[in-house]
Amino acid sequence: MKPTTVLVVDDETNIRLMLRTTLETEGYRVQQAVDGREALKAIEREVPDVMILDLSMPVLDGMGVLQELKNVRPEKKPRIIVLTAYGSISTAVKATRLGAMDFLEKPVSPDEVRESVAGVLMEPLSLPQVSDSGDPLAGGYAGVLNRVRHAMRLANYTDAETLLMKAADLAHKDAAYFNLLGILYEAQREHRLARKFYGKAIATDKRYEPAQTNMRRLYELQTFGRTQQPVSLGDEPDVWYAKLPETAAQT
């Protein structure tokens, strides 16, 4: 049986060494590239099962690689995990909309690497959903989040996604933004990313109850197949709720 292949793409020797050691210990076959251009050539020769891709590199950065691969058929490209600088959530969000299936923030631990690779290997490949027309934001950051909530209450997830992508550079460390991202990913059945962003919201503000509610609800759905918890959009001063598509609750 052919071993699972992981392509590690990073210009830093120490990071490549850590990733290779971690993955080879788990039985993965590891290939390496030092920049995006070299990574694309490696994929042309042989499509790996997974690519761990640093976003900050010379010659061709990780975002450039994602752009190159975004229209490639799913079976002709690897599952992609991106490496980002700590706190670069807006970049990570844009990467996931270009086809990345997960992201890891540096410095990353071996346990996080193992969990991420195992997680993406369990998920089917799908085409990326890119929604960013580049139009200027209207109504300021708070206004955009309110429009996102309105779109979600109407189950208009396409508009909600477009608005969230545009607001990514303004979000910084905002629990409300992370919570809404979690709802969006959950609606698209990307449950691992939904949990990650609900967790980000909680880590940013442990008192932010909407994210706590959504994390509990998602856990109950995936564990018991049902829940009494609502989907909390986190409006202030009143909390409004959205109903996710039926398929979003399926695991």
Secondary structure, 3 states (H helix, E strand, C coil): CCCCEEEEECCCHHHHHHHHHHHHHCCCEEEEECCHHHHHHHHHHCCCCEEEEECCCCCCCHHHHHHHHCCCCHHHCCEEEEEECCCCHHHHHHHHHCCCCEEEECCCCHHHHHHHHHHHHCCCCCCCCCCCCCCCCCCHHHHHHHHHHHHHHCCCHHHHHHHHHHHHHHHCCCHHHHHHHHHHHHHCCCHHHHHHHHHHHHHHCCCCHHHHHHHHHHHHHHHHCCCCCCEECCCCCCCCEECCCHHHHCC
